[in-house]
Amino acid sequence: MKIFRVYYSRRFKKSLQAHRSAKEIIKDKIELFIKDPFNPQLKTHKLTGKLAGFWSFSVSFHLRVLFEFIDSETAGFVDIGTHEIYH
């Protein structure tokens, strides 16, 4: 099993503070991502348009993580939030 490295942007860390109430589920989903970024539970998908090159996965029905693959073993988490992070 390949383990991914994850880097957190300053923006991600700041946005994370706004979602402290979902701390446990966020932690669980990040751990799942580290083990397998394409686990079906995450609903990982490539973005298009102005966010082409970025990816997203679901934490909950409303909460998403915006990220990019840096290389084959590393991802950079850019932001976390509702669908507003796409705008």
N, CA, C and O atoms as CSV, one atom per row, in Angstrom:
chain,resi,resn,atom,element,x,y,z
A,1,MET,N,N,0.840,-1.184,0.000
A,1,MET,CA,C,0.000,0.000,0.000
A,1,MET,C,C,0.886,1.248,0.000
A,1,MET,O,O,1.787,1.372,0.830
A,2,LYS,N,N,0.633,2.157,-0.916
A,2,LYS,CA,C,1.383,3.398,-1.026
A,2,LYS,C,C,0.799,4.433,-0.057
A,2,LYS,O,O,-0.417,4.612,0.011
A,3,ILE,N,N,1.652,5.091,0.668
A,3,ILE,CA,C,1.233,6.151,1.591
A,3,ILE,C,C,1.570,7.492,0.950
A,3,ILE,O,O,2.711,7.726,0.552
A,4,PHE,N,N,0.591,8.357,0.853
A,4,PHE,CA,C,0.784,9.683,0.281
A,4,PHE,C,C,1.299,10.655,1.320
A,4,PHE,O,O,0.952,10.566,2.497
A,5,ARG,N,N,2.127,11.581,0.879
A,5,ARG,CA,C,2.520,12.718,1.711
A,5,ARG,C,C,1.548,13.848,1.382
A,5,ARG,O,O,1.150,14.032,0.232
A,6,VAL,N,N,1.180,14.589,2.407
A,6,VAL,CA,C,0.256,15.696,2.213
A,6,VAL,C,C,0.865,16.961,2.811
A,6,VAL,O,O,1.358,16.963,3.939
A,7,TYR,N,N,0.819,18.029,2.030
A,7,TYR,CA,C,1.244,19.341,2.512
A,7,TYR,C,C,0.015,20.232,2.608
A,7,TYR,O,O,-0.886,20.151,1.772
A,8,TYR,N,N,-0.020,21.075,3.621
A,8,TYR,CA,C,-1.175,21.932,3.872
A,8,TYR,C,C,-0.798,23.384,3.629
A,8,TYR,O,O,0.146,23.891,4.235
A,9,SER,N,N,-1.526,24.056,2.749
A,9,SER,CA,C,-1.269,25.472,2.496
A,9,SER,C,C,-1.742,26.306,3.682
A,9,SER,O,O,-2.537,25.844,4.500
A,10,ARG,N,N,-1.258,27.511,3.764
A,10,ARG,CA,C,-1.684,28.442,4.816
A,10,ARG,C,C,-3.203,28.666,4.724
A,10,ARG,O,O,-3.898,28.734,5.738
A,11,ARG,N,N,-3.694,28.778,3.492
A,11,ARG,CA,C,-5.139,28.976,3.273
A,11,ARG,C,C,-5.943,27.783,3.798
A,11,ARG,O,O,-6.986,27.959,4.428
A,12,PHE,N,N,-5.449,26.568,3.534
A,12,PHE,CA,C,-6.129,25.372,4.021
A,12,PHE,C,C,-6.199,25.389,5.547
A,12,PHE,O,O,-7.256,25.146,6.130
A,13,LYS,N,N,-5.075,25.675,6.183
A,13,LYS,CA,C,-5.024,25.687,7.647
A,13,LYS,C,C,-5.984,26.722,8.226
A,13,LYS,O,O,-6.642,26.468,9.235
A,14,LYS,N,N,-6.062,27.878,7.592
A,14,LYS,CA,C,-6.964,28.926,8.064
A,14,LYS,C,C,-8.424,28.501,7.889
A,14,LYS,O,O,-9.236,28.680,8.797
A,15,SER,N,N,-8.753,27.943,6.733
A,15,SER,CA,C,-10.126,27.484,6.474
A,15,SER,C,C,-10.512,26.340,7.402
A,15,SER,O,O,-11.671,26.214,7.800
A,16,LEU,N,N,-9.537,25.512,7.742
A,16,LEU,CA,C,-9.779,24.385,8.636
A,16,LEU,C,C,-10.297,24.862,9.992
A,16,LEU,O,O,-11.141,24.204,10.599
A,17,GLN,N,N,-9.801,25.990,10.462
A,17,GLN,CA,C,-10.243,26.544,11.745
A,17,GLN,C,C,-11.739,26.853,11.745
A,17,GLN,O,O,-12.393,26.766,12.784
A,18,ALA,N,N,-12.276,27.209,10.589
A,18,ALA,CA,C,-13.698,27.535,10.479
A,18,ALA,C,C,-14.580,26.290,10.534
A,18,ALA,O,O,-15.798,26.391,10.678
A,19,HIS,N,N,-13.965,25.128,10.419
A,19,HIS,CA,C,-14.729,23.869,10.393
A,19,HIS,C,C,-14.336,22.954,11.548
A,19,HIS,O,O,-14.305,21.732,11.404
A,20,ARG,N,N,-14.038,23.555,12.686
A,20,ARG,CA,C,-13.618,22.779,13.858
A,20,ARG,C,C,-14.684,21.781,14.314
A,20,ARG,O,O,-14.361,20.738,14.882
A,21,SER,N,N,-15.946,22.103,14.063
A,21,SER,CA,C,-17.023,21.200,14.496
A,21,SER,C,C,-16.983,19.866,13.740
A,21,SER,O,O,-17.534,18.870,14.209
A,22,ALA,N,N,-16.339,19.847,12.585
A,22,ALA,CA,C,-16.238,18.621,11.783
A,22,ALA,C,C,-14.837,18.007,11.896
A,22,ALA,O,O,-14.426,17.234,11.032
A,23,LYS,N,N,-14.116,18.349,12.949
A,23,LYS,CA,C,-12.717,17.951,13.108
A,23,LYS,C,C,-12.497,16.447,12.941
A,23,LYS,O,O,-11.574,16.038,12.238
A,24,GLU,N,N,-13.321,15.629,13.571
A,24,GLU,CA,C,-13.118,14.168,13.529
A,24,GLU,C,C,-13.326,13.595,12.135
A,24,GLU,O,O,-12.524,12.784,11.673
A,25,ILE,N,N,-14.390,14.008,11.463
A,25,ILE,CA,C,-14.639,13.466,10.119
A,25,ILE,C,C,-13.579,13.954,9.137
A,25,ILE,O,O,-13.181,13.213,8.238
A,26,ILE,N,N,-13.117,15.201,9.301
A,26,ILE,CA,C,-12.040,15.714,8.442
A,26,ILE,C,C,-10.783,14.874,8.649
A,26,ILE,O,O,-10.138,14.463,7.685
A,27,LYS,N,N,-10.445,14.626,9.891
A,27,LYS,CA,C,-9.265,13.813,10.219
A,27,LYS,C,C,-9.388,12.416,9.601
A,27,LYS,O,O,-8.433,11.908,9.014
A,28,ASP,N,N,-10.561,11.801,9.735
A,28,ASP,CA,C,-10.784,10.461,9.187
A,28,ASP,C,C,-10.629,10.443,7.669
A,28,ASP,O,O,-10.012,9.532,7.117
A,29,LYS,N,N,-11.186,11.446,6.993
A,29,LYS,CA,C,-11.117,11.482,5.528
A,29,LYS,C,C,-9.691,11.749,5.043
A,29,LYS,O,O,-9.272,11.199,4.025
A,30,ILE,N,N,-8.944,12.589,5.766
A,30,ILE,CA,C,-7.552,12.834,5.385
A,30,ILE,C,C,-6.737,11.549,5.542
A,30,ILE,O,O,-5.909,11.234,4.689
A,31,GLU,N,N,-6.969,10.807,6.630
A,31,GLU,CA,C,-6.274,9.527,6.816
A,31,GLU,C,C,-6.618,8.555,5.697
A,31,GLU,O,O,-5.752,7.827,5.214
A,32,LEU,N,N,-7.884,8.544,5.286
A,32,LEU,CA,C,-8.309,7.691,4.185
A,32,LEU,C,C,-7.608,8.118,2.896
A,32,LEU,O,O,-7.159,7.269,2.126
A,33,PHE,N,N,-7.511,9.423,2.658
A,33,PHE,CA,C,-6.834,9.953,1.473
A,33,PHE,C,C,-5.368,9.534,1.452
A,33,PHE,O,O,-4.848,9.135,0.410
A,34,ILE,N,N,-4.706,9.625,2.593
A,34,ILE,CA,C,-3.286,9.270,2.676
A,34,ILE,C,C,-3.065,7.805,2.304
A,34,ILE,O,O,-2.057,7.462,1.686
A,35,LYS,N,N,-4.003,6.950,2.681
A,35,LYS,CA,C,-3.893,5.524,2.340
A,35,LYS,C,C,-4.250,5.252,0.885
A,35,LYS,O,O,-3.624,4.416,0.234
A,36,ASP,N,N,-5.269,5.965,0.369
A,36,ASP,CA,C,-5.722,5.756,-1.006
A,36,ASP,C,C,-6.501,6.983,-1.483
A,36,ASP,O,O,-7.680,7.122,-1.159
A,37,PRO,N,N,-5.862,7.874,-2.246
A,37,PRO,CA,C,-6.528,9.098,-2.691
A,37,PRO,C,C,-7.771,8.857,-3.551
A,37,PRO,O,O,-8.603,9.750,-3.717
A,38,PHE,N,N,-7.888,7.657,-4.091
A,38,PHE,CA,C,-9.031,7.361,-4.951
A,38,PHE,C,C,-10.006,6.373,-4.311
A,38,PHE,O,O,-10.755,5.691,-5.010
A,39,ASN,N,N,-9.992,6.301,-2.996
A,39,ASN,CA,C,-10.966,5.472,-2.296
A,39,ASN,C,C,-12.363,5.966,-2.688
A,39,ASN,O,O,-12.621,7.169,-2.639
A,40,PRO,N,N,-13.263,5.062,-3.073
A,40,PRO,CA,C,-14.603,5.478,-3.502
A,40,PRO,C,C,-15.366,6.325,-2.471
A,40,PRO,O,O,-16.215,7.132,-2.848
A,41,GLN,N,N,-15.075,6.151,-1.194
A,41,GLN,CA,C,-15.751,6.941,-0.166
A,41,GLN,C,C,-15.440,8.430,-0.295
A,41,GLN,O,O,-16.226,9.265,0.153
A,42,LEU,N,N,-14.309,8.768,-0.899
A,42,LEU,CA,C,-13.889,10.163,-1.018
A,42,LEU,C,C,-14.508,10.884,-2.222
A,42,LEU,O,O,-14.582,12.112,-2.251
A,43,LYS,N,N,-14.944,10.112,-3.197
A,43,LYS,CA,C,-15.492,10.690,-4.430
A,43,LYS,C,C,-14.515,11.690,-5.054
A,43,LYS,O,O,-14.904,12.784,-5.463
A,44,THR,N,N,-13.253,11.299,-5.118
A,44,THR,CA,C,-12.198,12.139,-5.684
A,44,THR,C,C,-12.472,12.383,-7.161
A,44,THR,O,O,-12.773,11.455,-7.913
A,45,HIS,N,N,-12.363,13.647,-7.565
A,45,HIS,CA,C,-12.592,13.967,-8.971
A,45,HIS,C,C,-11.752,15.167,-9.405
A,45,HIS,O,O,-11.424,16.054,-8.617
A,46,LYS,N,N,-11.420,15.150,-10.695
A,46,LYS,CA,C,-10.643,16.216,-11.316
A,46,LYS,C,C,-11.583,17.384,-11.599
A,46,LYS,O,O,-12.736,17.189,-11.985
A,47,LEU,N,N,-11.076,18.594,-11.402
A,47,LEU,CA,C,-11.882,19.779,-11.669
A,47,LEU,C,C,-11.585,20.317,-13.062
A,47,LEU,O,O,-10.547,20.013,-13.650
A,48,THR,N,N,-12.497,21.110,-13.574
A,48,THR,CA,C,-12.357,21.673,-14.921
A,48,THR,C,C,-12.491,23.194,-14.857
A,48,THR,O,O,-12.659,23.775,-13.784
A,49,GLY,N,N,-12.414,23.813,-16.009
A,49,GLY,CA,C,-12.568,25.266,-16.088
A,49,GLY,C,C,-11.395,25.990,-15.457
A,49,GLY,O,O,-10.240,25.610,-15.649
A,50,LYS,N,N,-11.699,27.039,-14.698
A,50,LYS,CA,C,-10.620,27.845,-14.110
A,50,LYS,C,C,-9.833,27.068,-13.055
A,50,LYS,O,O,-8.745,27.492,-12.665
A,51,LEU,N,N,-10.367,25.941,-12.591
A,51,LEU,CA,C,-9.668,25.107,-11.605
A,51,LEU,C,C,-9.054,23.853,-12.232
A,51,LEU,O,O,-8.723,22.901,-11.525
A,52,ALA,N,N,-8.904,23.855,-13.550
A,52,ALA,CA,C,-8.263,22.726,-14.228
A,52,ALA,C,C,-6.878,22.525,-13.625
A,52,ALA,O,O,-6.149,23.491,-13.400
A,53,GLY,N,N,-6.522,21.296,-13.368
A,53,GLY,CA,C,-5.245,20.983,-12.725
A,53,GLY,C,C,-5.412,20.694,-11.246
A,53,GLY,O,O,-4.519,20.136,-10.608
A,54,PHE,N,N,-6.565,21.079,-10.702
A,54,PHE,CA,C,-6.863,20.797,-9.301
A,54,PHE,C,C,-7.834,19.632,-9.202
A,54,PHE,O,O,-8.498,19.269,-10.172
A,55,TRP,N,N,-7.901,19.061,-8.023
A,55,TRP,CA,C,-8.781,17.942,-7.722
A,55,TRP,C,C,-9.571,18.274,-6.463
A,55,TRP,O,O,-9.264,19.231,-5.753
A,56,SER,N,N,-10.585,17.471,-6.202
A,56,SER,CA,C,-11.384,17.666,-4.999
A,56,SER,C,C,-11.821,16.309,-4.477
A,56,SER,O,O,-11.987,15.357,-5.241
A,57,PHE,N,N,-12.007,16.233,-3.147
A,57,PHE,CA,C,-12.653,15.050,-2.575
A,57,PHE,C,C,-13.632,15.493,-1.506
A,57,PHE,O,O,-13.503,16.567,-0.919
A,58,SER,N,N,-14.619,14.632,-1.266
A,58,SER,CA,C,-15.687,14.947,-0.328
A,58,SER,C,C,-15.332,14.514,1.080
A,58,SER,O,O,-14.865,13.398,1.310
A,59,VAL,N,N,-15.564,15.426,2.022
A,59,VAL,CA,C,-15.436,15.113,3.439
A,59,VAL,C,C,-16.805,14.728,3.963
A,59,VAL,O,O,-16.947,13.751,4.697
A,60,SER,N,N,-17.818,15.504,3.580
A,60,SER,CA,C,-19.205,15.248,3.942
A,60,SER,C,C,-20.067,15.727,2.779
A,60,SER,O,O,-19.545,16.081,1.722
A,61,PHE,N,N,-21.367,15.739,2.969
A,61,PHE,CA,C,-22.259,16.161,1.888
A,61,PHE,C,C,-21.918,17.568,1.404
A,61,PHE,O,O,-21.960,17.832,0.202
A,62,HIS,N,N,-21.583,18.473,2.322
A,62,HIS,CA,C,-21.311,19.858,1.960
A,62,HIS,C,C,-19.829,20.212,1.909
A,62,HIS,O,O,-19.453,21.151,1.207
A,63,LEU,N,N,-18.998,19.504,2.617
A,63,LEU,CA,C,-17.598,19.886,2.806
A,63,LEU,C,C,-16.681,19.185,1.808
A,63,LEU,O,O,-16.755,17.970,1.624
A,64,ARG,N,N,-15.809,19.978,1.161
A,64,ARG,CA,C,-14.872,19.464,0.161
A,64,ARG,C,C,-13.451,19.923,0.472
A,64,ARG,O,O,-13.237,20.959,1.101
A,65,VAL,N,N,-12.489,19.130,0.017
A,65,VAL,CA,C,-11.082,19.518,0.084
A,65,VAL,C,C,-10.605,19.743,-1.342
A,65,VAL,O,O,-10.753,18.871,-2.198
A,66,LEU,N,N,-10.035,20.911,-1.594
A,66,LEU,CA,C,-9.452,21.267,-2.875
A,66,LEU,C,C,-7.953,20.989,-2.780
A,66,LEU,O,O,-7.293,21.460,-1.854
A,67,PHE,N,N,-7.416,20.228,-3.729
A,67,PHE,CA,C,-5.999,19.864,-3.673
A,67,PHE,C,C,-5.416,19.711,-5.059
A,67,PHE,O,O,-6.126,19.721,-6.064
A,68,GLU,N,N,-4.096,19.569,-5.086
A,68,GLU,CA,C,-3.402,19.282,-6.336
A,68,GLU,C,C,-2.369,18.194,-6.088
A,68,GLU,O,O,-1.793,18.100,-5.004
A,69,PHE,N,N,-2.144,17.375,-7.108
A,69,PHE,CA,C,-1.083,16.385,-7.020
A,69,PHE,C,C,0.223,17.079,-7.369
A,69,PHE,O,O,0.340,17.699,-8.425
A,70,ILE,N,N,1.199,16.976,-6.485
A,70,ILE,CA,C,2.506,17.582,-6.713
A,70,ILE,C,C,3.391,16.610,-7.489
A,70,ILE,O,O,4.092,17.003,-8.421
A,71,ASP,N,N,3.350,15.348,-7.098
A,71,ASP,CA,C,4.005,14.271,-7.834
A,71,ASP,C,C,3.242,12.988,-7.530
A,71,ASP,O,O,2.152,13.039,-6.960
A,72,SER,N,N,3.798,11.844,-7.901
A,72,SER,CA,C,3.065,10.583,-7.756
A,72,SER,C,C,2.886,10.128,-6.312
A,72,SER,O,O,2.150,9.177,-6.050
A,73,GLU,N,N,3.555,10.800,-5.370
A,73,GLU,CA,C,3.449,10.410,-3.960
A,73,GLU,C,C,3.067,11.567,-3.047
A,73,GLU,O,O,3.034,11.401,-1.827
A,74,THR,N,N,2.774,12.747,-3.619
A,74,THR,CA,C,2.572,13.939,-2.799
A,74,THR,C,C,1.384,14.747,-3.296
A,74,THR,O,O,1.184,14.911,-4.500
A,75,ALA,N,N,0.602,15.247,-2.350
A,75,ALA,CA,C,-0.517,16.133,-2.672
A,75,ALA,C,C,-0.424,17.378,-1.805
A,75,ALA,O,O,0.042,17.329,-0.667
A,76,GLY,N,N,-0.870,18.482,-2.357
A,76,GLY,CA,C,-0.918,19.738,-1.622
A,76,GLY,C,C,-2.359,20.139,-1.415
A,76,GLY,O,O,-3.079,20.379,-2.384
A,77,PHE,N,N,-2.799,20.217,-0.159
A,77,PHE,CA,C,-4.164,20.629,0.145
A,77,PHE,C,C,-4.219,22.148,0.091
A,77,PHE,O,O,-3.488,22.826,0.812
A,78,VAL,N,N,-5.079,22.677,-0.754
A,78,VAL,CA,C,-5.164,24.107,-1.025
A,78,VAL,C,C,-6.222,24.781,-0.142
A,78,VAL,O,O,-5.972,25.844,0.426
A,79,ASP,N,N,-7.408,24.159,-0.029
A,79,ASP,CA,C,-8.500,24.773,0.728
A,79,ASP,C,C,-9.483,23.702,1.150
A,79,ASP,O,O,-9.494,22.597,0.608
A,80,ILE,N,N,-10.315,24.047,2.132
A,80,ILE,CA,C,-11.391,23.180,2.586
A,80,ILE,C,C,-12.609,24.053,2.836
A,80,ILE,O,O,-12.501,25.143,3.398
A,81,GLY,N,N,-13.765,23.567,2.415
A,81,GLY,CA,C,-14.993,24.328,2.612
A,81,GLY,C,C,-16.131,23.768,1.782
A,81,GLY,O,O,-16.047,22.666,1.241
A,82,THR,N,N,-17.201,24.554,1.691
A,82,THR,CA,C,-18.358,24.156,0.869
A,82,THR,C,C,-18.010,24.383,-0.593
A,82,THR,O,O,-16.862,24.680,-0.923
A,83,HIS,N,N,-18.986,24.247,-1.460
A,83,HIS,CA,C,-18.745,24.467,-2.890
A,83,HIS,C,C,-18.243,25.880,-3.178
A,83,HIS,O,O,-17.782,26.144,-4.288
A,84,GLU,N,N,-18.319,26.789,-2.221
A,84,GLU,CA,C,-17.805,28.156,-2.411
A,84,GLU,C,C,-16.302,28.173,-2.696
A,84,GLU,O,O,-15.800,29.124,-3.295
A,85,ILE,N,N,-15.576,27.125,-2.272
A,85,ILE,CA,C,-14.126,27.112,-2.523
A,85,ILE,C,C,-13.817,27.031,-4.019
A,85,ILE,O,O,-12.691,27.303,-4.436
A,86,TYR,N,N,-14.805,26.659,-4.818
A,86,TYR,CA,C,-14.580,26.550,-6.258
A,86,TYR,C,C,-14.702,27.896,-6.964
A,86,TYR,O,O,-14.393,27.993,-8.151
A,87,HIS,N,N,-15.139,28.918,-6.271
A,87,HIS,CA,C,-15.389,30.228,-6.926
A,87,HIS,C,C,-14.247,31.186,-6.727
A,87,HIS,O,O,-14.299,32.317,-7.208
